[in-house]
Amino acid sequence: MSLSREFYLSHQYLERALHFSSDPVIFTTLGKDYTLFSKVEPENVERAEFLLKMAKYMEPSRYYPRYLLMDLYNRIGKEEKEKEEAIGILGMDTKVESEAVDQIREMAREKLNSPNNFIIKETLQNPKIR
């Protein structure tokens, strides 16, 4: 349902599923749903942030929840938190090379190198980020 853009119906089922499962995919999908319709209902921003943080901590080696969290911070204008997530993404060890991981890392790199962000010197000196 989330894929077919039926966010309101999707979030009802996924919220219910949280009572029966701790699958990180549920947290990620639900966080993404809340992010997408937070334009309509701004109070959903906190819920989206909570769910995406939970997914991030449940599977710390996964890029996608961190990417979604970075995107959420971009949408709501929290530039400092967005930058922190970008730094976190670039500091991660890549376990499995894929095009999706390369794209996420490139987006994080672009966020840090954009003229609107001031990059901390220590960040640039970290060999994992380059």
C-alpha positions as CSV (number, residue, x, y, z in Angstrom):
1,M,0.0,0.0,0.0
2,S,2.9,2.3,0.7
3,L,4.2,1.7,-2.8
4,S,0.9,2.5,-4.3
5,R,0.9,5.8,-2.4
6,E,-2.0,4.8,-0.1
7,F,-0.2,6.3,2.8
8,Y,-3.1,6.8,5.1
9,L,-4.3,3.2,4.8
10,S,-0.7,1.9,4.8
11,H,0.2,3.6,8.1
12,Q,-2.8,2.2,9.8
13,Y,-1.8,-1.4,9.0
14,L,1.9,-0.7,9.7
15,E,1.2,0.9,13.1
16,R,-0.8,-2.2,14.0
17,A,2.0,-4.4,12.8
18,L,4.4,-2.7,15.2
19,H,2.5,-4.4,18.1
20,F,3.4,-7.8,16.7
21,S,6.8,-7.4,15.1
22,S,10.0,-5.5,15.5
23,D,11.0,-5.9,11.9
24,P,13.2,-2.8,11.0
25,V,11.5,-2.7,7.5
26,I,8.2,-1.8,9.2
27,F,9.9,1.0,11.0
28,T,11.6,2.2,7.9
29,T,8.5,2.0,5.7
30,L,6.3,3.7,8.3
31,G,8.9,6.4,8.9
32,K,9.0,7.0,5.1
33,D,5.2,7.2,5.0
34,Y,5.0,9.8,7.8
35,T,7.8,11.8,6.1
36,L,5.9,11.9,2.8
37,F,2.6,13.0,4.3
38,S,4.1,15.3,7.0
39,K,3.5,18.1,4.5
40,V,-0.2,17.6,5.0
41,E,0.0,16.9,8.8
42,P,3.1,18.5,10.3
43,E,2.6,16.7,13.6
44,N,3.8,13.5,11.9
45,V,7.4,14.8,11.7
46,E,8.2,13.7,15.2
47,R,6.8,10.3,14.6
48,A,8.7,9.9,11.4
49,E,11.9,11.0,13.1
50,F,11.4,8.5,16.0
51,L,10.6,5.6,13.7
52,L,13.6,6.2,11.4
53,K,15.9,6.6,14.4
54,M,14.6,3.3,15.7
55,A,15.3,1.6,12.4
56,K,18.8,3.2,12.3
57,Y,19.6,1.8,15.8
58,M,18.1,-1.6,15.1
59,E,20.4,-2.1,12.1
60,P,23.3,0.2,12.5
61,S,25.1,-1.1,9.4
62,R,22.2,-0.3,7.0
63,Y,22.4,2.8,4.9
64,Y,18.8,3.2,3.9
65,P,17.4,4.3,7.3
66,R,20.2,6.8,7.7
67,Y,19.5,8.1,4.2
68,L,15.8,8.5,5.0
69,L,16.6,10.3,8.2
70,M,19.0,12.6,6.4
71,D,16.2,13.3,3.8
72,L,13.7,14.0,6.6
73,Y,16.0,16.6,8.2
74,N,16.5,18.2,4.8
75,R,12.7,18.5,4.3
76,I,12.1,20.1,7.7
77,G,15.2,22.4,7.6
78,K,17.3,20.8,10.3
79,E,20.6,21.4,8.6
80,E,22.8,20.5,11.5
81,K,21.2,17.1,12.0
82,E,21.2,16.5,8.3
83,K,24.9,17.2,8.2
84,E,25.4,14.8,11.2
85,E,23.6,12.0,9.3
86,A,25.7,12.7,6.2
87,I,28.9,12.5,8.2
88,G,27.6,9.2,9.8
89,I,26.8,7.8,6.4
90,L,30.3,8.6,5.0
91,G,31.9,7.2,8.1
92,M,30.3,3.8,7.8
93,D,32.1,0.8,6.6
94,T,30.6,-0.6,3.4
95,K,29.9,-4.3,3.9
96,V,28.3,-5.0,0.5
97,E,29.1,-2.8,-2.5
98,S,26.0,-1.9,-4.5
99,E,24.8,0.9,-6.7
100,A,22.3,2.0,-4.1
101,V,25.0,2.3,-1.4
102,D,27.2,4.3,-3.9
103,Q,24.3,6.7,-4.6
104,I,23.5,7.2,-0.9
105,R,27.2,7.9,-0.2
106,E,27.3,10.3,-3.1
107,M,24.2,12.2,-1.9
108,A,25.7,12.5,1.6
109,R,29.0,13.8,0.1
110,E,27.0,16.4,-1.9
111,K,25.2,17.5,1.2
112,L,28.5,18.1,3.0
113,N,30.1,19.8,0.0
114,S,27.2,22.1,-0.9
115,P,28.0,25.8,-0.5
116,N,25.3,26.1,2.2
117,N,27.1,23.8,4.6
118,F,30.3,24.7,6.5
119,I,32.4,21.6,6.7
120,I,34.3,20.8,9.9
121,K,38.0,20.4,9.4
122,E,38.1,17.1,11.4
123,T,35.5,15.7,9.1
124,L,37.6,16.2,6.0
125,Q,40.7,14.8,7.7
126,N,38.9,11.5,8.5
127,P,40.1,9.0,5.9
128,K,36.8,7.0,6.0
129,I,34.9,10.0,4.5
130,R,37.1,10.6,1.5
